[in-house]
Amino acid sequence: MYRLAFPISLVIILVDQVTKFWAEQALSDGQRIPVIGDFLSFVLVYNPGAAFSFGTGNTWLFTIFSIVVIIAITWVLKECRSKAWGITLAVILGGAVGNFIDRIFRDPSFGQGHVVDFINYNGWFVGNIADIALVLGVLALIVIELRGIPFGGTKERAEDVTEEIDDVQ
């Protein structure tokens, strides 16, 4: 699954970092660029916390949590045989690494860096490409679970198991 997952993650990481670089160049003077009126715009924000600036005083905890998530997903991908699971985990991994890079390398300090956010959703919250990947990945994970798609790549239906038991008897 690595051959499929890591290119997907890498693309998400690159797009995330390139767009953050663009945002810092284009929006550093406090400029706001409307995309769809007031509903969607670009504005530069440095977020020390998580979603909705939650936990702004505990940036280092998010760095540690990111490390754990990145290692866990990388480890789990070794056992994955399902394309749906592999793609979904790759998307989540790309988003996690994208924001982790900010926490490691951005000001104010190593491991406590602020995440670059620039996509303003009607004033409700401001996010970035990594955030989009994380949200879409988690939603896809929920759908995969609800549909019963197995992690191992094959799906045994209850009817098939029952028929095999009846054939044996």
C-alpha positions in Angstrom: 0.0 0.0 0.0 3.0 2.3 0.4 3.4 2.7 -3.3 -0.1 4.2 -3.5 -0.2 6.0 -0.1 3.0 7.9 0.0 2.7 9.7 -3.4 -0.8 10.8 -2.3 0.5 12.0 1.0 3.5 13.7 -0.7 1.2 15.6 -3.1 -0.9 16.9 -0.2 2.1 18.0 1.7 3.6 19.8 -1.3 0.3 21.5 -2.2 -0.1 22.5 1.5 3.3 24.0 1.8 3.3 25.8 -1.5 -0.1 27.4 -0.8 1.1 28.4 2.7 4.2 30.0 1.1 1.9 31.8 -1.4 -0.3 33.0 1.4 2.6 34.5 3.3 3.8 36.3 0.2 0.4 37.5 -1.0 -1.3 38.2 2.3 1.4 39.3 4.6 0.3 42.9 4.6 -3.1 42.1 6.1 -4.8 41.9 2.7 -8.0 40.0 2.3 -8.8 38.5 -1.1 -12.4 37.7 -1.6 -13.0 34.4 -3.6 -16.8 34.0 -3.2 -17.9 37.2 -1.7 -17.7 37.2 2.1 -18.4 33.5 2.2 -14.9 32.4 1.1 -11.8 34.5 1.2 -8.1 34.4 1.7 -6.6 36.1 4.8 -3.4 35.2 6.6 -3.6 33.9 10.2 -1.0 32.2 12.3 -2.7 29.6 14.5 -0.9 28.4 17.6 -3.7 26.0 18.5 -5.8 23.3 16.8 -9.1 23.7 15.1 -10.9 27.0 16.0 -7.6 28.0 17.8 -8.4 25.4 20.5 -5.5 24.9 23.0 -3.5 27.9 21.9 -1.3 27.7 25.0 -0.4 24.0 24.4 1.2 24.0 21.0 3.8 21.5 22.0 1.0 19.0 22.8 -0.2 19.2 19.2 3.3 18.6 18.0 3.6 15.5 20.1 0.1 14.3 19.1 1.1 14.9 15.4 4.2 12.8 15.8 2.1 9.9 17.3 -0.5 10.1 14.5 2.2 10.2 11.8 4.0 7.2 13.2 0.8 5.3 13.8 -0.6 5.8 10.3 2.8 5.0 8.8 2.9 1.8 10.8 -0.7 0.8 10.1 -0.2 1.3 6.3 2.3 -1.6 6.4 -0.6 -3.9 7.2 -3.2 -2.3 5.0 -4.4 -4.3 1.9 -7.5 -2.1 1.1 -7.2 0.6 -1.5 -10.0 2.6 0.2 -8.3 2.5 3.6 -4.9 3.2 2.0 -6.0 6.3 0.2 -7.9 7.5 3.2 -5.0 7.0 5.6 -2.7 8.7 3.0 -4.9 11.8 2.9 -4.9 12.0 6.7 -1.2 11.4 6.8 -0.6 14.2 4.3 -2.7 16.6 6.3 -1.0 15.7 9.6 2.5 16.1 8.1 1.6 19.4 6.5 0.6 21.0 9.8 3.4 19.2 11.6 6.0 20.9 9.4 4.6 24.3 10.5 4.8 23.3 14.2 8.4 22.2 13.8 9.9 25.0 11.6 7.8 28.1 12.1 8.0 30.8 14.7 7.9 31.3 17.6 10.1 28.2 18.3 11.0 24.6 17.4 8.0 22.4 18.2 5.8 25.3 19.0 5.4 26.9 15.6 2.2 28.4 14.6 0.3 26.9 11.7 -0.3 29.1 8.6 -4.0 29.3 7.9 -5.4 31.4 5.1 -8.7 30.0 3.8 -11.5 32.0 5.6 -14.8 30.3 5.7 -17.3 33.2 6.2 -15.6 34.2 9.4 -16.4 30.9 11.1 -12.9 29.6 10.9 -9.7 29.9 8.9 -7.9 26.8 7.6 -5.4 25.5 5.1 -5.0 22.6 2.6 -3.7 20.3 5.4 -6.9 21.0 7.4 -9.0 20.2 4.3 -7.2 16.9 3.9 -7.6 16.0 7.5 -11.4 16.7 7.5 -12.0 14.9 4.2 -9.8 12.0 5.4 -11.7 11.6 8.7 -15.1 11.8 6.8 -13.9 9.2 4.4 -12.8 7.0 7.3 -16.3 7.2 8.8 -17.9 6.3 5.5 -15.5 3.3 5.1 -16.3 2.1 8.6 -20.1 2.5 8.0 -19.8 0.6 4.7 -17.9 -2.2 6.5 -14.9 -2.1 4.1 -12.3 -4.3 5.7 -8.8 -3.1 6.4 -7.4 -6.3 4.9 -8.8 -5.6 1.5 -11.4 -8.4 1.3 -14.9 -8.4 2.5 -16.6 -11.6 3.7 -20.3 -11.3 3.7 -22.3 -13.0 6.5 -24.3 -14.9 3.8 -21.1 -16.4 2.3 -19.9 -17.6 5.7 -23.3 -19.1 6.5 -23.3 -20.9 3.1 -19.8 -22.3 3.8 -21.0 -23.6 7.2 -24.1 -25.2 5.7 -21.9 -26.9 3.0 -19.7 -28.4 5.6 -22.6 -29.8 7.6 
